[in-house]
Amino acid sequence: MNKLHIISSGSKANAYIAESQEEFILIDQGLSYRRFLCRCEDLGIECEKIRAILVTHEHSDHINGVFLTAKKLGVPVYSTEKTIEIIKKKDRYGNEFIPVEKDSPFKIANFVFTPFSTVHDAVDPVGFNITLSGGEVICFATDTGKITTRMMSYIALCDHMILEANHDYAMLYRNARYPADLKARIRSGRGHLSNDQSFEAIERIAGKCPKTIIFGHLSEENNSPDIIHNMATDFKNKNRLLFNCFIARQNEPFSILLV
């Protein structure tokens, strides 16, 4: 049985768990260890079965809980060499860090992972294609300012996908709390995907649309699940597509059975 567990997703903290044949891999961990454990318990996840932690990039909302979690669970941390150079300086527990290379598959337990480059204001950000037991593929594509042709080649291979839909442009534009330079950073080619950009990416693979699409990393201030839901409904009707649509949220963990 294959599942995807959304522990947290948004601008404050991100953590996801892929499950395949009762083994688990954690992708990013931006929560406190206590909150992480509570959410896993709520979802029925046995944390002692987590085999490793994968880190997409060094921003705090993705790594705040990585080090204590790795120590408590006794598992290694995988990321690119450049990212490890940065995050290792923040580790006080003597954890094991294992470097991986982009576009080079590696195996952990029942999973095969292939990292690929994303475009973000981090030292060496990556997404992952994760091949599960039975051959189905999950694509993680968040924290990217644009979708490159290379990224599309990975997205086109997936059966299930977590895709960033960070902001609604109009909401971001109207947000008086955000200074102009922060708005520019979010909208830049090394920032975050807007809702429109996310659906443009899906349209590019409409001929092989994933069975499951989870929209993630939503800004609580500059986006709304209702906007995403309405856009997804219109998009599916317009393109005559059938995919299961989920919206990941900051404080509402849930699990998806991948079939």
DRENKETOR-646953 format. One record per residue (C-alpha): x, y, z; residue in three letters. Coordinates in Angstrom, 1 decimal. Layout:
N
<site><xx>X</xx><yy>Y</yy><zz>Z</zz><resn>ALA</resn></site>
...
***
This chain:
259
<site><xx>0.0</xx><yy>0.0</yy><zz>0.0</zz><resn>MET</resn></site>
<site><xx>1.3</xx><yy>3.4</yy><zz>-1.0</zz><resn>ASN</resn></site>
<site><xx>0.3</xx><yy>6.7</yy><zz>0.8</zz><resn>LYS</resn></site>
<site><xx>1.3</xx><yy>10.3</yy><zz>0.9</zz><resn>LEU</resn></site>
<site><xx>1.0</xx><yy>12.1</yy><zz>4.2</zz><resn>HIS</resn></site>
<site><xx>0.9</xx><yy>15.9</yy><zz>4.3</zz><resn>ILE</resn></site>
<site><xx>2.2</xx><yy>16.8</yy><zz>7.7</zz><resn>ILE</resn></site>
<site><xx>2.4</xx><yy>20.6</yy><zz>7.0</zz><resn>SER</resn></site>
<site><xx>2.6</xx><yy>22.7</yy><zz>3.9</zz><resn>SER</resn></site>
<site><xx>2.8</xx><yy>26.5</yy><zz>3.6</zz><resn>GLY</resn></site>
<site><xx>5.0</xx><yy>29.5</yy><zz>4.2</zz><resn>SER</resn></site>
<site><xx>5.7</xx><yy>28.7</yy><zz>7.9</zz><resn>LYS</resn></site>
<site><xx>6.6</xx><yy>25.0</yy><zz>7.9</zz><resn>ALA</resn></site>
<site><xx>6.7</xx><yy>22.1</yy><zz>5.5</zz><resn>ASN</resn></site>
<site><xx>6.9</xx><yy>18.3</yy><zz>6.0</zz><resn>ALA</resn></site>
<site><xx>5.7</xx><yy>15.4</yy><zz>3.9</zz><resn>TYR</resn></site>
<site><xx>6.0</xx><yy>11.6</yy><zz>4.4</zz><resn>ILE</resn></site>
<site><xx>5.9</xx><yy>9.1</yy><zz>1.5</zz><resn>ALA</resn></site>
<site><xx>4.8</xx><yy>5.6</yy><zz>2.6</zz><resn>GLU</resn></site>
<site><xx>5.4</xx><yy>2.4</yy><zz>0.6</zz><resn>SER</resn></site>
<site><xx>4.9</xx><yy>-1.1</yy><zz>1.9</zz><resn>GLN</resn></site>
<site><xx>4.9</xx><yy>0.1</yy><zz>5.6</zz><resn>GLU</resn></site>
<site><xx>8.2</xx><yy>2.0</yy><zz>5.2</zz><resn>GLU</resn></site>
<site><xx>8.4</xx><yy>5.8</yy><zz>5.4</zz><resn>PHE</resn></site>
<site><xx>10.6</xx><yy>8.6</yy><zz>4.1</zz><resn>ILE</resn></site>
<site><xx>10.3</xx><yy>12.2</yy><zz>5.4</zz><resn>LEU</resn></site>
<site><xx>10.8</xx><yy>15.0</yy><zz>2.9</zz><resn>ILE</resn></site>
<site><xx>11.7</xx><yy>18.3</yy><zz>4.7</zz><resn>ASP</resn></site>
<site><xx>10.8</xx><yy>18.9</yy><zz>8.4</zz><resn>GLN</resn></site>
<site><xx>10.1</xx><yy>22.5</yy><zz>9.3</zz><resn>GLY</resn></site>
<site><xx>8.0</xx><yy>21.8</yy><zz>12.4</zz><resn>LEU</resn></site>
<site><xx>9.1</xx><yy>21.5</yy><zz>16.0</zz><resn>SER</resn></site>
<site><xx>9.8</xx><yy>17.9</yy><zz>16.9</zz><resn>TYR</resn></site>
<site><xx>6.9</xx><yy>17.7</yy><zz>19.4</zz><resn>ARG</resn></site>
<site><xx>4.4</xx><yy>19.1</yy><zz>16.9</zz><resn>ARG</resn></site>
<site><xx>5.7</xx><yy>16.8</yy><zz>14.2</zz><resn>PHE</resn></site>
<site><xx>5.2</xx><yy>13.7</yy><zz>16.5</zz><resn>LEU</resn></site>
<site><xx>1.7</xx><yy>14.8</yy><zz>17.4</zz><resn>CYS</resn></site>
<site><xx>0.7</xx><yy>15.2</yy><zz>13.8</zz><resn>ARG</resn></site>
<site><xx>2.2</xx><yy>11.8</yy><zz>12.8</zz><resn>CYS</resn></site>
<site><xx>0.3</xx><yy>10.2</yy><zz>15.7</zz><resn>GLU</resn></site>
<site><xx>-2.9</xx><yy>11.8</yy><zz>14.5</zz><resn>ASP</resn></site>
<site><xx>-2.3</xx><yy>10.2</yy><zz>11.1</zz><resn>LEU</resn></site>
<site><xx>-1.4</xx><yy>6.8</yy><zz>12.5</zz><resn>GLY</resn></site>
<site><xx>2.2</xx><yy>7.1</yy><zz>11.3</zz><resn>ILE</resn></site>
<site><xx>4.8</xx><yy>4.9</yy><zz>13.1</zz><resn>GLU</resn></site>
<site><xx>7.8</xx><yy>7.2</yy><zz>13.2</zz><resn>CYS</resn></site>
<site><xx>10.2</xx><yy>4.4</yy><zz>14.1</zz><resn>GLU</resn></site>
<site><xx>9.6</xx><yy>3.2</yy><zz>10.5</zz><resn>LYS</resn></site>
<site><xx>10.9</xx><yy>6.4</yy><zz>9.0</zz><resn>ILE</resn></site>
<site><xx>14.1</xx><yy>5.4</yy><zz>7.2</zz><resn>ARG</resn></site>
<site><xx>15.6</xx><yy>8.8</yy><zz>6.2</zz><resn>ALA</resn></site>
<site><xx>15.0</xx><yy>12.5</yy><zz>5.8</zz><resn>ILE</resn></site>
<site><xx>15.4</xx><yy>14.3</yy><zz>2.4</zz><resn>LEU</resn></site>
<site><xx>16.0</xx><yy>18.0</yy><zz>2.3</zz><resn>VAL</resn></site>
<site><xx>15.0</xx><yy>20.1</yy><zz>-0.7</zz><resn>THR</resn></site>
<site><xx>16.8</xx><yy>23.3</yy><zz>0.3</zz><resn>HIS</resn></site>
<site><xx>18.1</xx><yy>25.1</yy><zz>3.3</zz><resn>GLU</resn></site>
<site><xx>15.3</xx><yy>27.6</yy><zz>4.1</zz><resn>HIS</resn></site>
<site><xx>14.1</xx><yy>27.5</yy><zz>7.7</zz><resn>SER</resn></site>
<site><xx>10.5</xx><yy>26.5</yy><zz>6.9</zz><resn>ASP</resn></site>
<site><xx>12.0</xx><yy>23.3</yy><zz>5.5</zz><resn>HIS</resn></site>
<site><xx>14.7</xx><yy>22.4</yy><zz>8.0</zz><resn>ILE</resn></site>
<site><xx>13.8</xx><yy>23.8</yy><zz>11.4</zz><resn>ASN</resn></site>
<site><xx>13.0</xx><yy>20.4</yy><zz>12.7</zz><resn>GLY</resn></site>
<site><xx>15.3</xx><yy>18.3</yy><zz>10.7</zz><resn>VAL</resn></site>
<site><xx>18.2</xx><yy>18.0</yy><zz>13.1</zz><resn>PHE</resn></site>
<site><xx>16.4</xx><yy>16.9</yy><zz>16.2</zz><resn>LEU</resn></site>
<site><xx>14.1</xx><yy>14.6</yy><zz>14.3</zz><resn>THR</resn></site>
<site><xx>17.1</xx><yy>12.9</yy><zz>12.6</zz><resn>ALA</resn></site>
<site><xx>18.8</xx><yy>12.5</yy><zz>16.0</zz><resn>LYS</resn></site>
<site><xx>15.7</xx><yy>11.1</yy><zz>17.8</zz><resn>LYS</resn></site>
<site><xx>14.9</xx><yy>8.7</yy><zz>15.0</zz><resn>LEU</resn></site>
<site><xx>18.5</xx><yy>7.8</yy><zz>14.3</zz><resn>GLY</resn></site>
<site><xx>18.2</xx><yy>8.3</yy><zz>10.5</zz><resn>VAL</resn></site>
<site><xx>20.5</xx><yy>10.0</yy><zz>8.0</zz><resn>PRO</resn></site>
<site><xx>19.8</xx><yy>13.3</yy><zz>6.1</zz><resn>VAL</resn></site>
<site><xx>20.1</xx><yy>13.3</yy><zz>2.3</zz><resn>TYR</resn></site>
<site><xx>20.5</xx><yy>16.4</yy><zz>0.2</zz><resn>SER</resn></site>
<site><xx>22.9</xx><yy>17.9</yy><zz>-2.3</zz><resn>THR</resn></site>
<site><xx>26.5</xx><yy>18.6</yy><zz>-1.3</zz><resn>GLU</resn></site>
<site><xx>26.1</xx><yy>22.3</yy><zz>-1.5</zz><resn>LYS</resn></site>
<site><xx>22.9</xx><yy>22.3</yy><zz>0.7</zz><resn>THR</resn></site>
<site><xx>24.6</xx><yy>19.9</yy><zz>3.2</zz><resn>ILE</resn></site>
<site><xx>27.5</xx><yy>22.4</yy><zz>3.5</zz><resn>GLU</resn></site>
<site><xx>25.1</xx><yy>25.0</yy><zz>4.8</zz><resn>ILE</resn></site>
<site><xx>22.7</xx><yy>23.0</yy><zz>6.9</zz><resn>ILE</resn></site>
<site><xx>25.4</xx><yy>20.9</yy><zz>8.6</zz><resn>LYS</resn></site>
<site><xx>26.6</xx><yy>24.1</yy><zz>10.3</zz><resn>LYS</resn></site>
<site><xx>23.3</xx><yy>24.3</yy><zz>12.1</zz><resn>LYS</resn></site>
<site><xx>23.3</xx><yy>20.7</yy><zz>13.3</zz><resn>ASP</resn></site>
<site><xx>24.2</xx><yy>20.3</yy><zz>17.0</zz><resn>ARG</resn></site>
<site><xx>23.6</xx><yy>16.5</yy><zz>17.2</zz><resn>TYR</resn></site>
<site><xx>26.2</xx><yy>14.9</yy><zz>15.0</zz><resn>GLY</resn></site>
<site><xx>23.8</xx><yy>13.6</yy><zz>12.5</zz><resn>ASN</resn></site>
<site><xx>24.9</xx><yy>11.7</yy><zz>9.4</zz><resn>GLU</resn></site>
<site><xx>24.6</xx><yy>13.7</yy><zz>6.1</zz><resn>PHE</resn></site>
<site><xx>24.6</xx><yy>11.9</yy><zz>2.8</zz><resn>ILE</resn></site>
<site><xx>25.2</xx><yy>13.9</yy><zz>-0.4</zz><resn>PRO</resn></site>
<site><xx>23.1</xx><yy>13.1</yy><zz>-3.6</zz><resn>VAL</resn></site>
<site><xx>23.6</xx><yy>14.2</yy><zz>-7.1</zz><resn>GLU</resn></site>
<site><xx>20.9</xx><yy>15.8</yy><zz>-9.3</zz><resn>LYS</resn></site>
<site><xx>19.5</xx><yy>13.6</yy><zz>-12.0</zz><resn>ASP</resn></site>
<site><xx>21.1</xx><yy>10.5</yy><zz>-10.4</zz><resn>SER</resn></site>
<site><xx>18.7</xx><yy>8.0</yy><zz>-8.9</zz><resn>PRO</resn></site>
<site><xx>19.4</xx><yy>6.5</yy><zz>-5.5</zz><resn>PHE</resn></site>
<site><xx>17.5</xx><yy>3.8</yy><zz>-3.4</zz><resn>LYS</resn></site>
<site><xx>16.4</xx><yy>3.9</yy><zz>0.2</zz><resn>ILE</resn></site>
<site><xx>14.3</xx><yy>1.0</yy><zz>1.4</zz><resn>ALA</resn></site>
<site><xx>11.3</xx><yy>0.5</yy><zz>-0.9</zz><resn>ASN</resn></site>
<site><xx>11.9</xx><yy>3.9</yy><zz>-2.7</zz><resn>PHE</resn></site>
<site><xx>14.0</xx><yy>5.2</yy><zz>-5.6</zz><resn>VAL</resn></site>
<site><xx>14.6</xx><yy>8.9</yy><zz>-5.5</zz><resn>PHE</resn></site>
<site><xx>15.8</xx><yy>11.1</yy><zz>-8.4</zz><resn>THR</resn></site>
<site><xx>16.6</xx><yy>14.7</yy><zz>-7.4</zz><resn>PRO</resn></site>
<site><xx>16.1</xx><yy>17.4</yy><zz>-10.0</zz><resn>PHE</resn></site>
<site><xx>16.9</xx><yy>21.2</yy><zz>-10.1</zz><resn>SER</resn></site>
<site><xx>14.3</xx><yy>23.7</yy><zz>-9.1</zz><resn>THR</resn></site>
<site><xx>14.7</xx><yy>27.5</yy><zz>-9.5</zz><resn>VAL</resn></site>
<site><xx>14.6</xx><yy>29.2</yy><zz>-6.1</zz><resn>HIS</resn></site>
<site><xx>16.7</xx><yy>31.7</yy><zz>-4.1</zz><resn>ASP</resn></site>
<site><xx>18.6</xx><yy>28.9</yy><zz>-2.3</zz><resn>ALA</resn></site>
<site><xx>22.1</xx><yy>27.5</yy><zz>-2.8</zz><resn>VAL</resn></site>
<site><xx>21.1</xx><yy>24.3</yy><zz>-4.7</zz><resn>ASP</resn></site>
<site><xx>17.4</xx><yy>23.6</yy><zz>-4.5</zz><resn>PRO</resn></site>
<site><xx>15.9</xx><yy>20.4</yy><zz>-5.7</zz><resn>VAL</resn></site>
<site><xx>12.6</xx><yy>18.6</yy><zz>-6.2</zz><resn>GLY</resn></site>
<site><xx>12.3</xx><yy>14.8</yy><zz>-6.2</zz><resn>PHE</resn></site>
<site><xx>10.7</xx><yy>12.1</yy><zz>-8.3</zz><resn>ASN</resn></site>
<site><xx>10.0</xx><yy>9.2</yy><zz>-5.9</zz><resn>ILE</resn></site>
<site><xx>9.3</xx><yy>5.8</yy><zz>-7.4</zz><resn>THR</resn></site>
<site><xx>7.3</xx><yy>3.7</yy><zz>-5.0</zz><resn>LEU</resn></site>
<site><xx>7.0</xx><yy>-0.1</yy><zz>-4.7</zz><resn>SER</resn></site>
<site><xx>4.9</xx><yy>-1.1</yy><zz>-7.7</zz><resn>GLY</resn></site>
<site><xx>6.4</xx><yy>1.5</yy><zz>-10.0</zz><resn>GLY</resn></site>
<site><xx>4.2</xx><yy>4.6</yy><zz>-9.4</zz><resn>GLU</resn></site>
<site><xx>5.9</xx><yy>7.9</yy><zz>-9.2</zz><resn>VAL</resn></site>
<site><xx>5.4</xx><yy>10.9</yy><zz>-7.0</zz><resn>ILE</resn></site>
<site><xx>6.8</xx><yy>14.3</yy><zz>-8.1</zz><resn>CYS</resn></site>
<site><xx>7.7</xx><yy>16.9</yy><zz>-5.5</zz><resn>PHE</resn></site>
<site><xx>7.9</xx><yy>20.3</yy><zz>-7.2</zz><resn>ALA</resn></site>
<site><xx>7.6</xx><yy>23.1</yy><zz>-4.7</zz><resn>THR</resn></site>
<site><xx>9.6</xx><yy>26.3</yy><zz>-3.9</zz><resn>ASP</resn></site>
<site><xx>10.4</xx><yy>27.2</yy><zz>-7.4</zz><resn>THR</resn></site>
<site><xx>10.0</xx><yy>30.5</yy><zz>-9.3</zz><resn>GLY</resn></site>
<site><xx>9.3</xx><yy>28.8</yy><zz>-12.6</zz><resn>LYS</resn></site>
<site><xx>8.9</xx><yy>25.5</yy><zz>-14.2</zz><resn>ILE</resn></site>
<site><xx>11.8</xx><yy>24.7</yy><zz>-16.5</zz><resn>THR</resn></site>
<site><xx>11.8</xx><yy>22.4</yy><zz>-19.5</zz><resn>THR</resn></site>
<site><xx>14.0</xx><yy>20.0</yy><zz>-17.5</zz><resn>ARG</resn></site>
<site><xx>11.5</xx><yy>20.1</yy><zz>-14.6</zz><resn>MET</resn></site>
<site><xx>8.7</xx><yy>19.3</yy><zz>-17.1</zz><resn>MET</resn></site>
<site><xx>10.5</xx><yy>16.2</yy><zz>-18.2</zz><resn>SER</resn></site>
<site><xx>10.3</xx><yy>14.9</yy><zz>-14.6</zz><resn>TYR</resn></site>
<site><xx>6.7</xx><yy>16.1</yy><zz>-14.0</zz><resn>ILE</resn></site>
<site><xx>5.6</xx><yy>14.3</yy><zz>-17.2</zz><resn>ALA</resn></site>
<site><xx>6.8</xx><yy>11.0</yy><zz>-15.6</zz><resn>LEU</resn></site>
<site><xx>4.7</xx><yy>11.2</yy><zz>-12.5</zz><resn>CYS</resn></site>
<site><xx>1.4</xx><yy>9.5</yy><zz>-11.4</zz><resn>ASP</resn></site>
<site><xx>1.0</xx><yy>11.8</yy><zz>-8.4</zz><resn>HIS</resn></site>
<site><xx>2.3</xx><yy>15.3</yy><zz>-7.8</zz><resn>MET</resn></site>
<site><xx>2.8</xx><yy>17.9</yy><zz>-5.2</zz><resn>ILE</resn></site>
<site><xx>2.9</xx><yy>21.2</yy><zz>-7.0</zz><resn>LEU</resn></site>
<site><xx>3.4</xx><yy>24.6</yy><zz>-5.6</zz><resn>GLU</resn></site>
<site><xx>0.6</xx><yy>27.1</yy><zz>-5.8</zz><resn>ALA</resn></site>
<site><xx>2.0</xx><yy>29.8</yy><zz>-3.5</zz><resn>ASN</resn></site>
<site><xx>0.0</xx><yy>33.0</yy><zz>-4.3</zz><resn>HIS</resn></site>
<site><xx>-2.8</xx><yy>34.6</yy><zz>-6.1</zz><resn>ASP</resn></site>
<site><xx>-1.3</xx><yy>37.5</yy><zz>-8.0</zz><resn>TYR</resn></site>
<site><xx>-4.1</xx><yy>39.9</yy><zz>-7.2</zz><resn>ALA</resn></site>
<site><xx>-4.0</xx><yy>39.1</yy><zz>-3.5</zz><resn>MET</resn></site>
<site><xx>-0.3</xx><yy>39.6</yy><zz>-3.4</zz><resn>LEU</resn></site>
<site><xx>-0.6</xx><yy>42.9</yy><zz>-5.2</zz><resn>TYR</resn></site>
<site><xx>-3.2</xx><yy>44.2</yy><zz>-2.8</zz><resn>ARG</resn></site>
<site><xx>-1.3</xx><yy>43.0</yy><zz>0.4</zz><resn>ASN</resn></site>
<site><xx>-0.2</xx><yy>46.3</yy><zz>2.1</zz><resn>ALA</resn></site>
<site><xx>1.7</xx><yy>44.3</yy><zz>4.7</zz><resn>ARG</resn></site>
<site><xx>4.2</xx><yy>43.1</yy><zz>2.2</zz><resn>TYR</resn></site>
<site><xx>6.9</xx><yy>45.6</yy><zz>1.1</zz><resn>PRO</resn></site>
<site><xx>7.6</xx><yy>46.0</yy><zz>-2.6</zz><resn>ALA</resn></site>
<site><xx>10.9</xx><yy>44.2</yy><zz>-2.4</zz><resn>ASP</resn></site>
<site><xx>9.3</xx><yy>41.1</yy><zz>-0.8</zz><resn>LEU</resn></site>
<site><xx>6.6</xx><yy>41.1</yy><zz>-3.4</zz><resn>LYS</resn></site>
<site><xx>9.2</xx><yy>41.3</yy><zz>-6.2</zz><resn>ALA</resn></site>
<site><xx>11.2</xx><yy>38.4</yy><zz>-4.6</zz><resn>ARG</resn></site>
<site><xx>8.1</xx><yy>36.2</yy><zz>-4.4</zz><resn>ILE</resn></site>
<site><xx>7.1</xx><yy>36.9</yy><zz>-8.0</zz><resn>ARG</resn></site>
<site><xx>10.6</xx><yy>36.6</yy><zz>-9.4</zz><resn>SER</resn></site>
<site><xx>11.9</xx><yy>33.6</yy><zz>-11.4</zz><resn>GLY</resn></site>
<site><xx>13.7</xx><yy>32.5</yy><zz>-8.2</zz><resn>ARG</resn></site>
<site><xx>10.7</xx><yy>32.9</yy><zz>-5.9</zz><resn>GLY</resn></site>
<site><xx>7.5</xx><yy>31.0</yy><zz>-5.8</zz><resn>HIS</resn></site>
<site><xx>4.9</xx><yy>29.8</yy><zz>-8.3</zz><resn>LEU</resn></site>
<site><xx>1.6</xx><yy>31.7</yy><zz>-8.6</zz><resn>SER</resn></site>
<site><xx>-1.7</xx><yy>29.8</yy><zz>-9.1</zz><resn>ASN</resn></site>
<site><xx>-1.7</xx><yy>30.8</yy><zz>-12.8</zz><resn>ASP</resn></site>
<site><xx>1.8</xx><yy>29.3</yy><zz>-13.3</zz><resn>GLN</resn></site>
<site><xx>0.8</xx><yy>26.1</yy><zz>-11.6</zz><resn>SER</resn></site>
<site><xx>-2.1</xx><yy>25.5</yy><zz>-13.9</zz><resn>PHE</resn></site>
<site><xx>0.0</xx><yy>26.5</yy><zz>-16.9</zz><resn>GLU</resn></site>
<site><xx>2.4</xx><yy>23.7</yy><zz>-15.9</zz><resn>ALA</resn></site>
<site><xx>-0.5</xx><yy>21.2</yy><zz>-15.7</zz><resn>ILE</resn></site>
<site><xx>-1.8</xx><yy>22.3</yy><zz>-19.0</zz><resn>GLU</resn></site>
<site><xx>1.6</xx><yy>21.5</yy><zz>-20.6</zz><resn>ARG</resn></site>
<site><xx>1.2</xx><yy>17.9</yy><zz>-19.5</zz><resn>ILE</resn></site>
<site><xx>-2.6</xx><yy>17.6</yy><zz>-20.1</zz><resn>ALA</resn></site>
<site><xx>-2.0</xx><yy>14.7</yy><zz>-22.4</zz><resn>GLY</resn></site>
<site><xx>-0.5</xx><yy>12.7</yy><zz>-19.5</zz><resn>LYS</resn></site>
<site><xx>-2.1</xx><yy>14.4</yy><zz>-16.5</zz><resn>CYS</resn></site>
<site><xx>-1.2</xx><yy>12.8</yy><zz>-13.1</zz><resn>PRO</resn></site>
<site><xx>-3.9</xx><yy>10.9</yy><zz>-11.3</zz><resn>LYS</resn></site>
<site><xx>-3.4</xx><yy>13.0</yy><zz>-8.2</zz><resn>THR</resn></site>
<site><xx>-2.4</xx><yy>16.6</yy><zz>-7.8</zz><resn>ILE</resn></site>
<site><xx>-1.8</xx><yy>18.2</yy><zz>-4.4</zz><resn>ILE</resn></site>
<site><xx>-1.4</xx><yy>22.0</yy><zz>-4.5</zz><resn>PHE</resn></site>
<site><xx>1.0</xx><yy>22.9</yy><zz>-1.8</zz><resn>GLY</resn></site>
<site><xx>3.0</xx><yy>25.7</yy><zz>-0.2</zz><resn>HIS</resn></site>
<site><xx>0.0</xx><yy>28.1</yy><zz>-0.2</zz><resn>LEU</resn></site>
<site><xx>0.6</xx><yy>31.5</yy><zz>1.4</zz><resn>SER</resn></site>
<site><xx>-1.9</xx><yy>32.1</yy><zz>4.2</zz><resn>GLU</resn></site>
<site><xx>-1.9</xx><yy>35.8</yy><zz>3.4</zz><resn>GLU</resn></site>
<site><xx>-1.7</xx><yy>35.8</yy><zz>-0.4</zz><resn>ASN</resn></site>
<site><xx>-3.8</xx><yy>32.8</yy><zz>-1.4</zz><resn>ASN</resn></site>
<site><xx>-7.0</xx><yy>31.0</yy><zz>-0.6</zz><resn>SER</resn></site>
<site><xx>-7.9</xx><yy>27.3</yy><zz>-0.9</zz><resn>PRO</resn></site>
<site><xx>-11.2</xx><yy>28.4</yy><zz>-2.3</zz><resn>ASP</resn></site>
<site><xx>-9.4</xx><yy>30.1</yy><zz>-5.2</zz><resn>ILE</resn></site>
<site><xx>-7.4</xx><yy>27.0</yy><zz>-5.9</zz><resn>ILE</resn></site>
<site><xx>-10.6</xx><yy>24.8</yy><zz>-5.7</zz><resn>HIS</resn></site>
<site><xx>-12.5</xx><yy>27.0</yy><zz>-8.2</zz><resn>ASN</resn></site>
<site><xx>-9.5</xx><yy>27.2</yy><zz>-10.6</zz><resn>MET</resn></site>
<site><xx>-9.1</xx><yy>23.4</yy><zz>-10.5</zz><resn>ALA</resn></site>
<site><xx>-12.8</xx><yy>22.8</yy><zz>-11.1</zz><resn>THR</resn></site>
<site><xx>-12.8</xx><yy>25.2</yy><zz>-14.1</zz><resn>ASP</resn></site>
<site><xx>-9.6</xx><yy>23.7</yy><zz>-15.4</zz><resn>PHE</resn></site>
<site><xx>-10.8</xx><yy>20.1</yy><zz>-15.2</zz><resn>LYS</resn></site>
<site><xx>-14.0</xx><yy>21.0</yy><zz>-17.0</zz><resn>ASN</resn></site>
<site><xx>-12.3</xx><yy>23.1</yy><zz>-19.7</zz><resn>LYS</resn></site>
<site><xx>-9.7</xx><yy>20.4</yy><zz>-20.5</zz><resn>ASN</resn></site>
<site><xx>-12.0</xx><yy>17.4</yy><zz>-19.8</zz><resn>ARG</resn></site>
<site><xx>-9.5</xx><yy>16.0</yy><zz>-17.3</zz><resn>LEU</resn></site>
<site><xx>-10.1</xx><yy>13.7</yy><zz>-14.4</zz><resn>LEU</resn></site>
<site><xx>-7.6</xx><yy>14.0</yy><zz>-11.6</zz><resn>PHE</resn></site>
<site><xx>-8.0</xx><yy>13.9</yy><zz>-7.8</zz><resn>ASN</resn></site>
<site><xx>-7.3</xx><yy>17.4</yy><zz>-6.5</zz><resn>CYS</resn></site>
<site><xx>-6.2</xx><yy>18.1</yy><zz>-2.9</zz><resn>PHE</resn></site>
<site><xx>-5.1</xx><yy>21.3</yy><zz>-1.3</zz><resn>ILE</resn></site>
<site><xx>-2.4</xx><yy>21.1</yy><zz>1.4</zz><resn>ALA</resn></site>
<site><xx>-2.7</xx><yy>23.5</yy><zz>4.3</zz><resn>ARG</resn></site>
<site><xx>-0.5</xx><yy>24.7</yy><zz>7.1</zz><resn>GLN</resn></site>
<site><xx>-2.3</xx><yy>23.2</yy><zz>10.0</zz><resn>ASN</resn></site>
<site><xx>-4.5</xx><yy>20.5</yy><zz>8.7</zz><resn>GLU</resn></site>
<site><xx>-2.5</xx><yy>17.3</yy><zz>8.2</zz><resn>PRO</resn></site>
<site><xx>-4.1</xx><yy>14.5</yy><zz>6.1</zz><resn>PHE</resn></site>
<site><xx>-3.2</xx><yy>11.3</yy><zz>4.3</zz><resn>SER</resn></site>
<site><xx>-3.9</xx><yy>10.2</yy><zz>0.7</zz><resn>ILE</resn></site>
<site><xx>-4.1</xx><yy>6.6</yy><zz>-0.5</zz><resn>LEU</resn></site>
<site><xx>-2.3</xx><yy>6.5</yy><zz>-3.8</zz><resn>LEU</resn></site>
<site><xx>-4.2</xx><yy>4.3</yy><zz>-6.2</zz><resn>VAL</resn></site>
***
